[in-house]
Amino acid sequence: MKYRFFKGIKISEVGLGTWQLGNADWGVVKGNEAFSILKAFADSGGNFIDTSDV
């Protein structure tokens, strides 16, 4: 994972969009599946998680 620094904070260049994990308009995502996605991203070194809906 590559990182950049913003105001002294190390942020991964790759972000994970998570709006679809909330089941709003994307169908049902089971809780264990959502946590598996988040864990895989974090285990890969990711720390930029986008929760915005638009």
N, C-alpha and C positions, 0 to 999 in steps of 0.2 A: 504494500500500500504506500502510495506517495502522499505526502502531507504538505500543507502550507501553513504559515503562521499568520494569525489575525489578532492584533493587539496582544501578542505574546502567548496566544493559545494555539496549540497544534491541532489542526483540523484536517481530516482526510479529504483528498481531492475528489474521491468518489462518495456521493451521498446516496442514501436510501430513502426513496419516497414511500411513505407509509399510509397515505390516505386510504388506499384500497384495503388495508388491514382492518379498517373500522367498519366494514360492511355497508357503507353508505349507498353507493350506486354500483358496486362491483360484484355483488353476489356475496355469498356467505364464505367467510374465511374462519375456520375453527381456531379457537384460542391457542391450541397446541401448535398449529401450523404457523400462526403469526409469531409465536415465541421462537419457533425453530428458525424462521427467516431472520428475526432480530439477532438471535444468537450466532447464526452463521455469519452475518455481517460484522458483528462485534468481534468474533473469533478471527475474522480476516483482517482486523485492524481498523475497521470503519468506526467513525465516531460522529459523522455528520448525518443526522436523521431529520428528514423534512416531514413535518406533520401537517403542513398547510393543505387546505382543500382545493385551492385554485392556484 
